């Protein structure tokens, strides 16, 4: 049976800025750290059952994964967490599990902050004298603060991503994640896992804990799909469903994940001609 009486170990666990919940093989809570106690309102004199603490749905989801890998983001006590489950192995025998609860909003903020310093683009950065550019700028400003999906047409190198970033930074989503993905640069067999993520063991070479996709990472931000015309037809159907239903399924997963990114697409192709020619 697991025992955690070391004061040094508890000092280390309590110093973490993430929630720690340690359970045994019967899914009984053995210990929790100060962060988890505070965020989840855990009374250490009367530790609750795990299924009651996490919710029955989340508990069953973790059981289906054999308490290995990642789930989330999930809302617990008004905070969104990404939960990673790590088995505790002693002499090749599993003796329990460590659940690590990471604040999803703080994870997003770190992504935003790292990008913000180098990626802040506003319409003041888009300068030019041609009437076509001025008109494109006016139209982009007009739709920036709406939730409308946007398609930007233009030759390679004309600044389509610059326009996308300026639109994002003028919208109410400016404090959320902006993420760009080049649809033409990703192999066809990987594009679905790149956009929607995957569960552990979904394919050869997959991360053992699974991985969130771009839709999850910027679920309330802006997703810029560059070279959308290069997207395979089969993927277009799944993308359309994600936009209509505002939910996705990870590759190898069974549980829908709610997402709501704003989509800005761009291409140098004539999509109308491609449709006419069944391309």
Wavefront OBJ file of the C-alpha trace (Angstrom):
o trace
v 0.000 0.000 0.000
v 1.166 3.484 -0.758
v 2.292 5.701 2.090
v 3.303 9.330 1.794
v 4.485 10.470 5.226
v 7.759 12.106 4.202
v 7.649 15.758 5.240
v 10.209 16.553 2.527
v 8.015 14.997 -0.156
v 4.910 16.825 1.051
v 6.815 20.111 1.176
v 7.781 19.580 -2.467
v 4.246 18.614 -3.524
v 2.733 21.565 -1.696
v 5.140 23.972 -3.396
v 3.748 23.115 -6.829
v 1.432 25.541 -8.591
v -0.620 22.622 -9.898
v -3.113 20.346 -8.222
v -1.820 16.939 -7.109
v -4.142 14.069 -6.218
v -2.560 10.714 -5.338
v -4.775 7.621 -5.500
v -4.254 3.910 -4.897
v -5.253 1.052 -7.192
v -8.760 1.076 -5.729
v -9.112 4.704 -6.901
v -9.163 5.906 -3.288
v -7.565 9.280 -2.597
v -4.396 8.857 -0.520
v -3.184 12.436 -0.521
v -3.713 15.874 -2.031
v -1.615 19.019 -2.076
v -2.523 22.520 -0.919
v -3.296 23.751 -4.445
v -5.841 20.976 -5.066
v -7.364 21.492 -1.614
v -7.831 25.198 -2.267
v -9.115 24.978 -5.847
v -11.470 22.051 -5.235
v -12.517 22.968 -1.691
v -11.251 19.659 -0.287
v -11.721 19.144 3.446
v -8.615 17.151 4.385
v -10.280 15.844 7.531
v -12.947 14.190 5.375
v -11.526 13.319 1.954
v -14.349 12.770 -0.596
v -14.664 9.866 -2.989
v -12.790 10.481 -6.241
v -15.882 10.119 -8.439
v -17.696 12.679 -6.305
v -14.768 15.101 -6.401
v -14.248 14.899 -10.172
v -17.841 14.148 -11.308
v -19.034 10.737 -12.401
v -18.561 11.521 -16.118
v -14.928 12.558 -15.706
v -14.263 9.643 -13.372
v -15.604 7.158 -15.937
v -13.572 8.849 -18.661
v -10.383 8.317 -16.648
v -11.334 4.696 -15.948
v -11.802 4.117 -19.694
v -8.207 5.347 -20.130
v -7.002 3.114 -17.268
v -5.989 6.325 -15.493
v -3.209 6.986 -18.021
v -2.896 10.061 -20.196
v -4.645 13.395 -20.554
v -8.253 14.554 -20.303
v -9.687 18.010 -20.566
v -10.090 20.812 -20.445
v -12.785 20.121 -17.845
v -14.458 22.517 -15.426
v -14.178 21.702 -11.722
v -15.413 24.162 -9.123
v -15.499 27.021 -11.704
v -11.920 26.443 -12.890
v -10.965 24.751 -16.161
v -8.266 22.100 -15.782
v -6.286 19.804 -18.023
v -5.750 16.585 -16.059
v -2.812 14.248 -16.669
v -2.749 10.815 -15.040
v 0.632 9.178 -14.368
v 0.896 5.603 -13.016
v 3.188 5.038 -10.012
v 5.357 2.008 -10.773
v 7.272 0.115 -8.073
v 9.350 -2.856 -9.258
v 7.275 -3.052 -12.444
v 4.053 -3.184 -10.430
v 1.506 -0.408 -10.482
v 0.986 0.945 -6.973
v -1.259 3.881 -7.700
v -1.665 7.008 -9.821
v -0.748 10.673 -9.607
v -3.314 13.080 -11.071
v -1.871 16.460 -12.049
v -4.423 19.262 -12.465
v -3.132 22.173 -14.572
v -5.064 25.425 -14.847
v -6.082 25.577 -18.509
v -6.444 29.359 -18.539
v -2.901 29.785 -17.225
v -1.676 27.413 -19.927
v -3.394 29.554 -22.541
v -2.000 32.737 -21.028
v 1.547 31.400 -21.300
v 0.988 30.645 -24.979
v -0.564 34.061 -25.539
v 2.198 35.890 -23.686
v 4.967 34.112 -25.570
v 3.334 35.024 -28.868
v 2.170 38.494 -27.906
v 5.636 40.027 -27.690
v 6.534 39.031 -31.236
v 3.162 38.724 -32.933
v 1.237 41.898 -32.104
v 0.087 43.208 -35.456
v -2.463 45.981 -35.818
v -4.013 47.691 -38.811
v -1.594 50.570 -38.213
v 1.104 48.167 -39.410
v -0.672 47.693 -42.741
v 0.316 50.670 -44.874
v 0.020 51.327 -48.579
v -1.387 53.763 -51.103
v -3.228 51.495 -53.492
v -7.004 51.703 -53.406
v -7.262 47.901 -53.354
v -5.213 47.712 -50.164
v -7.128 50.546 -48.531
v -10.437 48.864 -49.386
v -9.250 45.497 -48.022
v -8.144 47.249 -44.832
v -11.527 48.996 -44.416
v -13.444 45.743 -44.936
v -11.227 43.854 -42.498
v -11.697 46.499 -39.804
v -15.452 46.371 -40.370
v -15.715 42.626 -39.691
v -12.934 42.320 -37.099
v -15.133 42.501 -34.007
v -17.766 40.090 -35.298
v -17.699 36.303 -35.042
v -17.992 35.817 -38.801
v -15.616 33.369 -40.436
v -13.351 35.111 -42.937
v -11.714 34.020 -46.187
v -8.716 36.056 -47.343
v -7.739 35.719 -51.004
v -4.373 36.778 -52.380
v -1.156 35.666 -53.960
v 1.612 34.159 -51.856
v 3.576 36.844 -50.033
v 0.889 39.530 -50.099
v 0.386 39.593 -46.311
v -2.657 37.399 -45.723
v -1.427 36.304 -42.283
v -0.663 39.925 -41.377
v -4.310 40.758 -42.077
v -5.437 37.726 -40.032
v -3.365 38.784 -37.015
v -4.593 42.380 -37.267
v -8.198 41.161 -37.355
v -7.594 38.977 -34.289
v -5.953 41.805 -32.347
v -8.882 44.130 -33.048
v -11.500 41.550 -32.034
v -12.880 40.763 -28.587
v -10.834 37.540 -28.763
v -7.537 39.452 -28.732
v -6.634 38.124 -25.264
v -7.151 34.543 -26.405
v -4.825 32.363 -28.488
v -4.098 33.120 -32.142
v -2.757 30.069 -33.935
v -1.715 29.736 -37.577
v -1.480 26.451 -39.435
v -0.398 25.891 -43.032
v -2.749 23.262 -44.394
v -0.503 22.627 -47.385
v 2.569 21.861 -45.279
v 1.115 18.959 -43.271
v 0.983 15.404 -44.691
v -2.567 14.305 -45.479
v -2.421 11.415 -42.988
v -1.559 13.801 -40.130
v -3.835 16.767 -40.797
v -6.751 15.405 -38.724
v -4.604 14.764 -35.628
v -2.964 18.182 -36.073
v -6.321 19.979 -36.094
v -8.342 17.826 -33.694
v -5.685 16.081 -31.582
v -5.418 12.386 -30.755
v -5.770 9.948 -27.888
v -2.889 7.779 -26.678
v -2.045 4.840 -28.917
v -4.087 6.166 -31.846
v -1.286 5.522 -34.334
v 2.357 4.503 -34.498
v 4.539 7.212 -33.003
v 1.690 8.865 -31.106
v 2.463 10.511 -27.778
v 1.755 8.013 -24.986
v -0.476 10.531 -23.205
v -2.301 11.770 -26.304
v -2.149 15.331 -27.596
v -4.612 18.227 -27.996
v -5.100 19.638 -31.489
v -5.120 23.211 -32.686
v -8.902 23.499 -32.217
v -8.575 22.630 -28.526
v -5.592 24.853 -27.874
v -7.315 27.944 -29.252
v -10.869 26.883 -28.492
v -11.942 30.462 -27.702
v -9.355 32.247 -29.822
v -8.645 32.547 -33.547
v -7.483 29.721 -35.796
v -5.833 30.838 -39.034
v -5.990 28.131 -41.723
v -3.521 29.174 -44.384
v -3.694 27.559 -47.833
v -7.154 26.167 -47.061
v -7.426 25.134 -50.715
v -4.832 22.414 -50.052
v -7.044 20.721 -47.442
v -8.080 17.184 -48.507
v -11.755 16.783 -49.388
v -12.340 14.237 -46.610
v -10.932 16.702 -44.087
v -13.158 19.495 -45.397
v -16.227 17.473 -44.374
v -14.902 17.010 -40.822
v -13.902 20.668 -40.617
v -17.376 21.731 -41.696
v -18.932 19.563 -38.989
v -16.623 21.057 -36.366
v -17.683 24.559 -37.430
v -21.387 23.723 -37.426
v -21.523 21.660 -34.229
v -18.748 23.559 -32.373
v -17.339 20.288 -31.151
v -14.606 17.882 -32.224
v -13.503 14.308 -31.679
v -9.856 13.507 -31.157
v -8.441 10.790 -33.391
v -9.108 7.547 -31.550
v -11.468 9.293 -29.120
v -15.157 8.833 -28.319
v -15.928 11.914 -26.219
v -16.928 15.133 -28.014
v -14.966 18.231 -26.957
v -16.659 21.635 -27.131
v -14.687 24.275 -29.056
v -15.513 27.707 -30.433
v -12.563 29.254 -32.281
v -13.056 31.940 -34.879
v -11.848 30.676 -38.250
v -9.891 32.869 -40.636
v -8.875 31.062 -43.815
v -6.608 32.121 -46.634
v -5.634 30.831 -50.050
v -3.879 31.873 -53.226
v -6.139 29.557 -55.242
v -9.423 30.344 -56.964
v -11.735 28.190 -54.854
v -14.693 28.853 -57.151
v -12.752 27.431 -60.115
v -11.676 24.422 -58.072
v -15.309 23.696 -57.149
v -16.388 24.010 -60.787
v -13.662 21.575 -61.831
v -14.413 19.140 -58.955
v -10.929 19.603 -57.508
l 1 2 3 4 5 6 7 8 9 10 11 12 13 14 15 16 17 18 19 20 21 22 23 24 25 26 27 28 29 30 31 32 33 34 35 36 37 38 39 40 41 42 43 44 45 46 47 48 49 50 51 52 53 54 55 56 57 58 59 60 61 62 63 64 65 66 67 68 69 70 71 72 73 74 75 76 77 78 79 80 81 82 83 84 85 86 87 88 89 90 91 92 93 94 95 96 97 98 99 100 101 102 103 104 105 106 107 108 109 110 111 112 113 114 115 116 117 118 119 120 121 122 123 124 125 126 127 128 129 130 131 132 133 134 135 136 137 138 139 140 141 142 143 144 145 146 147 148 149 150 151 152 153 154 155 156 157 158 159 160 161 162 163 164 165 166 167 168 169 170 171 172 173 174 175 176 177 178 179 180 181 182 183 184 185 186 187 188 189 190 191 192 193 194 195 196 197 198 199 200 201 202 203 204 205 206 207 208 209 210 211 212 213 214 215 216 217 218 219 220 221 222 223 224 225 226 227 228 229 230 231 232 233 234 235 236 237 238 239 240 241 242 243 244 245 246 247 248 249 250 251 252 253 254 255 256 257 258 259 260 261 262 263 264 265 266 267 268 269 270 271 272 273 274 275 276 277 278 279
